[in-house]
Amino acid sequence: MSRHRFFGIPFLIAALTSLMLVVAVACGSSSESETTQDSSGEASATSVPVATSAPAASVPASVTRQEKLTIAITDMGNETPTVWQEYAFGKAYMRFLYDAFTGTNDAGEVDKTTGAAIDWSMSADAMDWTFTLRDDIKFHNGDPLTAEDVKFSIALTSSEDSVASYAGTVRAAIADPDQITVVSPTELQIHASKPSGFLNWFISDIQGVEGLIQPKNYTESVGNDEFAKSPIGSGPYKFVDQRKGDFMEMEAMDDHWRNGGSKFKTVLWRIIPEESTRIAALKAGEVDVISVSRERAPQLREDGLNIFSKEGASVMGLYFHEQWRDDSIWKDINVREAFNLAINREEICEFVFAGQCTPAKVYPWPDIAPGTDKSLTPLPFDPVRAKELLDASDYNGEELAIRSYPRADVPEGPRFIEAVAAYLTDIGVNVKIIPTEYASYRKERLAHTLDNGSGYLAAPNRPLAGFVGLMRVLNHSTGTFTSTHDPEIDRLIEALEAGVSPADVEAASIALYQYMYSQFSHLTCCNMNISYATNDRIESWDLGKRVWDDGFSNLVQP
C-alpha cells in the first residue's frame, strides 16, 4: 500500500461528515482609480478608493456592556505588542490596542473614517504624499496622537531591527525617516524613495502591523524593553496583563472614537494549540470563540455551535527555501516541477480539509485574487512524470526537512504536512518531518538557515495593492523572507512596484504570476476557507477582508 493512501484513510472518515457542505467562493476586491485634491487645491492623480462607510456612533443606551469575551486560538504571533517587534499574525490583537495611520474597512479598502488619517493626496508622479490627521485621538495615558507619533512609528517599523512582516516594503518606499516632514501636529508629508502609488496601503492596517501608531514620548521615556512589557496605544482596548504562551488580557476604553464604546468590558485571548482542548473549552463555556479546522467544523455545527467562515480566503503553499545556494535541492527546476506534480491536490482537499478547498495555481495568489491569469490551471497529479523529472535532476537523496506546526488559520497543518511528506516519499524523496512552532520556523526563515528545508503558509487574499507589497517580502532578492534570488523575478517585482494606475499594476501582477507559474517557484496546493466556532453569545460576525485579522474587532462592536 502506498504511503499516501495510508494517510488518506483517517481523513476519509472525517471527510464523510462534511459532504453536505457547499463551498462558495467570495470575490476579491480591487482598487479603483480616483483623483483627489492636494493642499494647493489642484487635482492630483492617485490610485486609492474613496471611503464610503460612516464614522462609528456612540454606544446606544439600550446596549449593556457584557463582562468578558474569551477568544482561544493556536498562537498570537510574537506576543510582543509593539509596532516593530510583532509580525502580521499578531495583528488580530494589536488592532485592539492601537489605531492605524491609514485605516481600512471590512471590504478590504483604505478608509478615511477608520484610521488616524482623515485625508490624503498624492502627486502626479507618485513621489509625494500629504496626510491630514484627526485631532481628537488620545493614547491610553492621555497624550494626544500627533504627526510626530506617526513619523516615529514608521521609523520603528521600518528599522533594520524590525521584525514586522512587511517592514521591507515600507523601507523600499521610505528609505529614510527624514523623508517624512511633520508640518503640524495634524499634517505630515512623505517624499517617497521611488514612485509609490500605493504608499497609503503600505502604512495602513490592511496587511500587517506596519501602519499602527505607537506613542513617541512614552516609548522614549520608558525605553523599548519596558514599553513591550507595558504597552500604550490609542485603540479601543488598553493592555492589562499577559503570560506569554498562555494569555493576554485587555480592558475596554470608554467612548472610543472608533466604535463609541465596546460591547465587552474585557477581552481575554487564550493560546490553546491543541484543537480538541479548544473544542472542549468552548463546549464547557470556558471560551466564546475558537479557531477550528475544516474537518471538525461540520460536526460542531451539528452540535449546535455557530460556524463562521471566510470562504476561499487563502492559498496554501510550501516554500522551497534558499533556492540560490549551490547545494540546494531546489536550484534545479526539474526538482521543483517534480514536487508540484507529486502531490494530489484533490485528495488533500477532500481528506485533509473536508472538501472546503479547491486546487490552486500559483502561491501566494488565491485564485479569487486580482492580478492573476485566469486561463492557467492547477498543476495535475502525475507521480510518474514527477519520478522521471526527479531521476533526471541533480537530486541525490538529500534529506528534505519539512517543519510542521499548527496555526490558527490552519489547525490541521500537521496532518497536511504528513500527507505531503507521503506523496514526496512515493516518488523517492528523503523526507524528515520536524515538529516545531510557527514562531521558531519564522526565525529560521528570517535568518535564512533553512537549507533544503521547507515549511507551509496559508497566504490570505488581499486587494491588488497588497500584492504589490507582498511580493518584495516573499520573492525579491532583497526581501525579508525571500526564497529566490532570480533576476527576472526581481525585474518583474520592480515593474509591479513602479505601477501607478490599477491597470498597469494588474498587468504587472499577471506577468509575475505567469513567470512564477512557469518556474514552479513554490509547491502550490489549494485555496482554502478559514473557519471559527462560537457559542450563542456570538450571533453574527463579519470576518472582513483584512489580511491576518479575521474581523475580531467586529466581535466587540456594540
Secondary structure, DSSP 8 states (H G I E B T S, - for coil): --HHHHHHHHHHHHHHTTTT-------------EEEE-TTS-EEEE--------------TT---EEEEEEEES--TT---STTT--GGGHHHHHHH--BSBEE-TTS-EETTSSSEEEEEE-TTS-EEEEEE-S--B-TTS-B--HHHHHHHHHHHTSTT---TTHHHHHHH-S-GGGEEEEETTEEEEE-SS--TTHHHHTBSSSSSTTB---HHHHHHH-HHHHHHS----SSEEEEEEETTTEEEEEE-TT-TTTSS-SEEEEEEEE---HHHHHHHHHTTS-SEEEE-TTTHHHHHHTT-EEEEEEEEEEEEEE-TTTTSTT-TTSSHHHHHHHHHHS-HHHHHHHTSTT-EEE-SBTTB-TTSSS--TT-------HHHHHHHHHTSS--S-EEEEEE---SS-TTHHHHHHHHHHHHHHTT-EEEEEE--HHHHHHHHHHT--TTEE-EEEEE---HHHHHHHHHHHHSTT-TT-----HHHHHHHHHHHH--SHHHHHHHHHHHHHHHHHHT-EEEEEEEEEEEEE-TT-------S-SS--SGGGGG--
